[in-house]
Amino acid sequence: MNPTKIIPTRTSSSSAWIEWHKTMKSRYGKKQANILFVKAWDKRAGAGTSASTNELREYMRKQGVTLDTSTLESVADTVSSGLDGIGDFFTVGKYMVLGVGVILVGGLGILVFNLVKNPIKTASTAANFTPIGRTTKLLK
């Protein structure tokens, strides 16, 4: 089946355009598929059509093709990128909170272990971390 004979249309979905590009790429290679895609896109769809989605523009950007966009589509892409950044921030934040939690629980576990093992020495060491404890040591 020759993919150049079954070109998606203005009413085709963005996923149909992506699948068509993938078929072209497997048959003709990335460079030729990109050239054929841009020609077909400019003639049969283009910016402002229902097929012109963020998903398609991202896919084509990864293939080395920047598709023209309408103002509304540019705004949508910017908002989408911003939301992706926020999601990345919260993902990193989640792992940081987990890491800090592990460190705090581990430190508390070590403190409890040492307190049970040698309560006098542990209390004396812990006192070094408070102003009153340091003052008391100075007065001795």
C-alpha atoms as an extended CHARMM CRD file, in Angstrom:
* protein
*
       140  EXT
         1         1  MET       CA              0.0000000000        0.0000000000        0.0000000000  PROA      1               0.0000000000
         2         2  ASN       CA              1.4820000000        3.3350000000       -1.0620000000  PROA      2               0.0000000000
         3         3  PRO       CA              1.0450000000        5.9040000000        1.7430000000  PROA      3               0.0000000000
         4         4  THR       CA              1.2230000000        8.8250000000       -0.7040000000  PROA      4               0.0000000000
         5         5  LYS       CA             -2.1150000000        7.6680000000       -2.1240000000  PROA      5               0.0000000000
         6         6  ILE       CA             -3.9320000000        7.7740000000        1.2370000000  PROA      6               0.0000000000
         7         7  ILE       CA             -3.0800000000       11.2760000000        2.4760000000  PROA      7               0.0000000000
         8         8  PRO       CA             -5.1360000000       12.4750000000        5.4690000000  PROA      8               0.0000000000
         9         9  THR       CA             -7.5620000000       15.3360000000        4.8670000000  PROA      9               0.0000000000
        10        10  ARG       CA             -8.6000000000       18.5610000000        6.5820000000  PROA      10              0.0000000000
        11        11  THR       CA            -11.1040000000       16.6100000000        8.6750000000  PROA      11              0.0000000000
        12        12  SER       CA             -8.6660000000       13.8510000000        9.6940000000  PROA      12              0.0000000000
        13        13  SER       CA             -7.5610000000       13.6900000000       13.3130000000  PROA      13              0.0000000000
        14        14  SER       CA             -4.0930000000       14.6270000000       14.4770000000  PROA      14              0.0000000000
        15        15  SER       CA             -3.4410000000       10.9710000000       15.3180000000  PROA      15              0.0000000000
        16        16  ALA       CA             -4.2440000000       10.0510000000       11.6880000000  PROA      16              0.0000000000
        17        17  TRP       CA             -1.6470000000       12.5930000000       10.5210000000  PROA      17              0.0000000000
        18        18  ILE       CA              0.9010000000       11.2140000000       13.0060000000  PROA      18              0.0000000000
        19        19  GLU       CA              0.2860000000        7.6320000000       11.8970000000  PROA      19              0.0000000000
        20        20  TRP       CA              0.5560000000        8.7010000000        8.2700000000  PROA      20              0.0000000000
        21        21  HSD       CA              3.9160000000       10.3600000000        8.9750000000  PROA      21              0.0000000000
        22        22  LYS       CA              5.1480000000        7.2340000000       10.7750000000  PROA      22              0.0000000000
        23        23  THR       CA              4.1460000000        5.1140000000        7.7760000000  PROA      23              0.0000000000
        24        24  MET       CA              5.9160000000        7.5100000000        5.4180000000  PROA      24              0.0000000000
        25        25  LYS       CA              9.0010000000        7.5150000000        7.6440000000  PROA      25              0.0000000000
        26        26  SER       CA              9.2250000000        3.7300000000        7.6890000000  PROA      26              0.0000000000
        27        27  ARG       CA              8.8760000000        3.5950000000        3.9100000000  PROA      27              0.0000000000
        28        28  TYR       CA             10.8810000000        6.6210000000        2.7240000000  PROA      28              0.0000000000
        29        29  GLY       CA             13.0350000000        7.6670000000        5.6940000000  PROA      29              0.0000000000
        30        30  LYS       CA             12.6760000000       10.6300000000        8.0150000000  PROA      30              0.0000000000
        31        31  LYS       CA             13.9360000000       13.3620000000        5.6830000000  PROA      31              0.0000000000
        32        32  GLN       CA             11.6870000000       12.4320000000        2.7580000000  PROA      32              0.0000000000
        33        33  ALA       CA              8.7290000000       11.7770000000        5.0750000000  PROA      33              0.0000000000
        34        34  ASN       CA              9.1160000000       15.2640000000        6.5580000000  PROA      34              0.0000000000
        35        35  ILE       CA              9.1680000000       16.8560000000        3.0850000000  PROA      35              0.0000000000
        36        36  LEU       CA              6.0700000000       14.9290000000        1.9780000000  PROA      36              0.0000000000
        37        37  PHE       CA              4.2980000000       15.6660000000        5.2600000000  PROA      37              0.0000000000
        38        38  VAL       CA              4.8440000000       19.4290000000        5.0170000000  PROA      38              0.0000000000
        39        39  LYS       CA              3.6290000000       19.5080000000        1.4090000000  PROA      39              0.0000000000
        40        40  ALA       CA              0.4920000000       17.5360000000        2.2510000000  PROA      40              0.0000000000
        41        41  TRP       CA             -0.1190000000       19.4780000000        5.4630000000  PROA      41              0.0000000000
        42        42  ASP       CA              0.0820000000       22.8240000000        3.6660000000  PROA      42              0.0000000000
        43        43  LYS       CA             -2.3310000000       21.6750000000        0.9260000000  PROA      43              0.0000000000
        44        44  ARG       CA             -4.8340000000       19.6300000000        2.9280000000  PROA      44              0.0000000000
        45        45  ALA       CA             -4.9170000000       20.9510000000        6.5030000000  PROA      45              0.0000000000
        46        46  GLY       CA             -2.6790000000       23.4950000000        8.2040000000  PROA      46              0.0000000000
        47        47  ALA       CA             -2.8980000000       25.8260000000       11.1700000000  PROA      47              0.0000000000
        48        48  GLY       CA             -6.3380000000       26.3710000000       12.5950000000  PROA      48              0.0000000000
        49        49  THR       CA             -7.7710000000       23.0100000000       11.5530000000  PROA      49              0.0000000000
        50        50  SER       CA             -9.0050000000       20.4160000000       14.0070000000  PROA      50              0.0000000000
        51        51  ALA       CA             -5.9780000000       18.2530000000       13.1500000000  PROA      51              0.0000000000
        52        52  SER       CA             -3.5950000000       20.9840000000       14.2980000000  PROA      52              0.0000000000
        53        53  THR       CA             -3.2370000000       19.8990000000       17.9180000000  PROA      53              0.0000000000
        54        54  ASN       CA             -0.4670000000       20.2880000000       20.4650000000  PROA      54              0.0000000000
        55        55  GLU       CA              0.1430000000       16.5360000000       20.1930000000  PROA      55              0.0000000000
        56        56  LEU       CA              0.7790000000       16.7660000000       16.4300000000  PROA      56              0.0000000000
        57        57  ARG       CA              2.9550000000       19.8880000000       16.7280000000  PROA      57              0.0000000000
        58        58  GLU       CA              5.0450000000       18.2440000000       19.4880000000  PROA      58              0.0000000000
        59        59  TYR       CA              5.4380000000       15.0470000000       17.4690000000  PROA      59              0.0000000000
        60        60  MET       CA              6.5100000000       16.9480000000       14.3720000000  PROA      60              0.0000000000
        61        61  ARG       CA              8.8660000000       19.1570000000       16.3980000000  PROA      61              0.0000000000
        62        62  LYS       CA             10.5970000000       15.9700000000       17.5580000000  PROA      62              0.0000000000
        63        63  GLN       CA             10.8680000000       14.9620000000       13.8860000000  PROA      63              0.0000000000
        64        64  GLY       CA             12.5890000000       18.2520000000       13.0490000000  PROA      64              0.0000000000
        65        65  VAL       CA              9.5610000000       20.0350000000       11.5410000000  PROA      65              0.0000000000
        66        66  THR       CA              8.0340000000       23.1910000000       12.9900000000  PROA      66              0.0000000000
        67        67  LEU       CA              4.4340000000       23.5880000000       11.8760000000  PROA      67              0.0000000000
        68        68  ASP       CA              2.8600000000       27.0170000000       11.4590000000  PROA      68              0.0000000000
        69        69  THR       CA              0.3440000000       27.8550000000       14.1570000000  PROA      69              0.0000000000
        70        70  SER       CA             -2.4640000000       30.3120000000       14.6650000000  PROA      70              0.0000000000
        71        71  THR       CA             -2.2700000000       32.7510000000       17.5820000000  PROA      71              0.0000000000
        72        72  LEU       CA             -4.6790000000       30.6360000000       19.6060000000  PROA      72              0.0000000000
        73        73  GLU       CA             -2.6110000000       27.4940000000       18.9620000000  PROA      73              0.0000000000
        74        74  SER       CA              0.5780000000       29.3100000000       20.0290000000  PROA      74              0.0000000000
        75        75  VAL       CA             -1.0870000000       30.3290000000       23.2800000000  PROA      75              0.0000000000
        76        76  ALA       CA             -2.3060000000       26.7540000000       23.8250000000  PROA      76              0.0000000000
        77        77  ASP       CA              1.2200000000       25.4040000000       23.2360000000  PROA      77              0.0000000000
        78        78  THR       CA              2.6870000000       27.9230000000       25.6980000000  PROA      78              0.0000000000
        79        79  VAL       CA              0.0980000000       27.0440000000       28.3530000000  PROA      79              0.0000000000
        80        80  SER       CA              0.7280000000       23.3300000000       27.7580000000  PROA      80              0.0000000000
        81        81  SER       CA              4.4800000000       23.8030000000       28.1570000000  PROA      81              0.0000000000
        82        82  GLY       CA              3.9130000000       25.8050000000       31.3410000000  PROA      82              0.0000000000
        83        83  LEU       CA              1.6760000000       23.1080000000       32.7790000000  PROA      83              0.0000000000
        84        84  ASP       CA              4.2770000000       20.4730000000       31.8980000000  PROA      84              0.0000000000
        85        85  GLY       CA              6.8640000000       22.5420000000       33.7850000000  PROA      85              0.0000000000
        86        86  ILE       CA              4.5860000000       22.8170000000       36.8120000000  PROA      86              0.0000000000
        87        87  GLY       CA              4.0050000000       19.0600000000       36.7110000000  PROA      87              0.0000000000
        88        88  ASP       CA              7.7730000000       18.4760000000       36.5570000000  PROA      88              0.0000000000
        89        89  PHE       CA              8.2570000000       20.8250000000       39.5220000000  PROA      89              0.0000000000
        90        90  PHE       CA              5.7440000000       18.8940000000       41.6150000000  PROA      90              0.0000000000
        91        91  THR       CA              7.2660000000       15.5660000000       40.6070000000  PROA      91              0.0000000000
        92        92  VAL       CA             10.7110000000       16.7380000000       41.7280000000  PROA      92              0.0000000000
        93        93  GLY       CA              9.1560000000       18.2390000000       44.8650000000  PROA      93              0.0000000000
        94        94  LYS       CA              7.4850000000       14.9430000000       45.7020000000  PROA      94              0.0000000000
        95        95  TYR       CA             10.7990000000       13.0980000000       45.5540000000  PROA      95              0.0000000000
        96        96  MET       CA             12.5230000000       15.8050000000       47.5880000000  PROA      96              0.0000000000
        97        97  VAL       CA              9.8750000000       15.5360000000       50.3140000000  PROA      97              0.0000000000
        98        98  LEU       CA             10.2860000000       11.7590000000       50.3290000000  PROA      98              0.0000000000
        99        99  GLY       CA             14.0770000000       12.1260000000       50.5850000000  PROA      99              0.0000000000
       100       100  VAL       CA             13.8770000000       14.6120000000       53.4460000000  PROA      100             0.0000000000
       101       101  GLY       CA             11.3420000000       12.3580000000       55.1730000000  PROA      101             0.0000000000
       102       102  VAL       CA             13.6820000000        9.3560000000       54.8880000000  PROA      102             0.0000000000
       103       103  ILE       CA             16.5720000000       11.4140000000       56.2850000000  PROA      103             0.0000000000
       104       104  LEU       CA             14.4810000000       12.7030000000       59.2050000000  PROA      104             0.0000000000
       105       105  VAL       CA             13.0530000000        9.2810000000       60.0380000000  PROA      105             0.0000000000
       106       106  GLY       CA             16.5160000000        7.7270000000       59.7490000000  PROA      106             0.0000000000
       107       107  GLY       CA             18.0240000000       10.3830000000       62.0240000000  PROA      107             0.0000000000
       108       108  LEU       CA             15.2320000000        9.9540000000       64.5230000000  PROA      108             0.0000000000
       109       109  GLY       CA             15.7400000000        6.1930000000       64.4110000000  PROA      109             0.0000000000
       110       110  ILE       CA             19.4630000000        6.5880000000       65.1230000000  PROA      110             0.0000000000
       111       111  LEU       CA             18.6880000000        8.9980000000       67.9700000000  PROA      111             0.0000000000
       112       112  VAL       CA             16.2010000000        6.5720000000       69.5610000000  PROA      112             0.0000000000
       113       113  PHE       CA             18.6400000000        3.6630000000       69.1410000000  PROA      113             0.0000000000
       114       114  ASN       CA             21.4450000000        5.6180000000       70.8230000000  PROA      114             0.0000000000
       115       115  LEU       CA             19.0850000000        6.8650000000       73.5460000000  PROA      115             0.0000000000
       116       116  VAL       CA             18.1220000000        3.3020000000       74.4140000000  PROA      116             0.0000000000
       117       117  LYS       CA             21.7140000000        2.0750000000       74.2000000000  PROA      117             0.0000000000
       118       118  ASN       CA             23.3380000000        4.8650000000       76.2720000000  PROA      118             0.0000000000
       119       119  PRO       CA             20.8100000000        7.4160000000       77.6090000000  PROA      119             0.0000000000
       120       120  ILE       CA             23.2570000000        9.6220000000       79.5700000000  PROA      120             0.0000000000
       121       121  LYS       CA             25.7190000000       10.1200000000       76.7220000000  PROA      121             0.0000000000
       122       122  THR       CA             22.9090000000       10.6920000000       74.1940000000  PROA      122             0.0000000000
       123       123  ALA       CA             21.2110000000       13.2810000000       76.4140000000  PROA      123             0.0000000000
       124       124  SER       CA             24.5310000000       15.0490000000       76.9280000000  PROA      124             0.0000000000
       125       125  THR       CA             25.1930000000       15.1040000000       73.1860000000  PROA      125             0.0000000000
       126       126  ALA       CA             21.6580000000       16.2980000000       72.4230000000  PROA      126             0.0000000000
       127       127  ALA       CA             22.0820000000       19.1000000000       74.9590000000  PROA      127             0.0000000000
       128       128  ASN       CA             24.8570000000       20.5450000000       72.7790000000  PROA      128             0.0000000000
       129       129  PHE       CA             22.2020000000       21.4750000000       70.2110000000  PROA      129             0.0000000000
       130       130  THR       CA             20.2530000000       23.7540000000       72.5780000000  PROA      130             0.0000000000
       131       131  PRO       CA             21.3780000000       27.1200000000       74.0050000000  PROA      131             0.0000000000
       132       132  ILE       CA             20.5660000000       26.0790000000       77.5780000000  PROA      132             0.0000000000
       133       133  GLY       CA             22.4850000000       22.8130000000       77.1800000000  PROA      133             0.0000000000
       134       134  ARG       CA             25.5760000000       24.6400000000       75.9000000000  PROA      134             0.0000000000
       135       135  THR       CA             25.3710000000       27.1750000000       78.7500000000  PROA      135             0.0000000000
       136       136  THR       CA             25.0630000000       24.4100000000       81.3290000000  PROA      136             0.0000000000
       137       137  LYS       CA             28.1990000000       22.7440000000       79.9310000000  PROA      137             0.0000000000
       138       138  LEU       CA             30.0980000000       26.0190000000       80.1830000000  PROA      138             0.0000000000
       139       139  LEU       CA             29.1330000000       26.4300000000       83.8460000000  PROA      139             0.0000000000
       140       140  LYS       CA             30.4460000000       23.0010000000       84.8530000000  PROA      140             0.0000000000
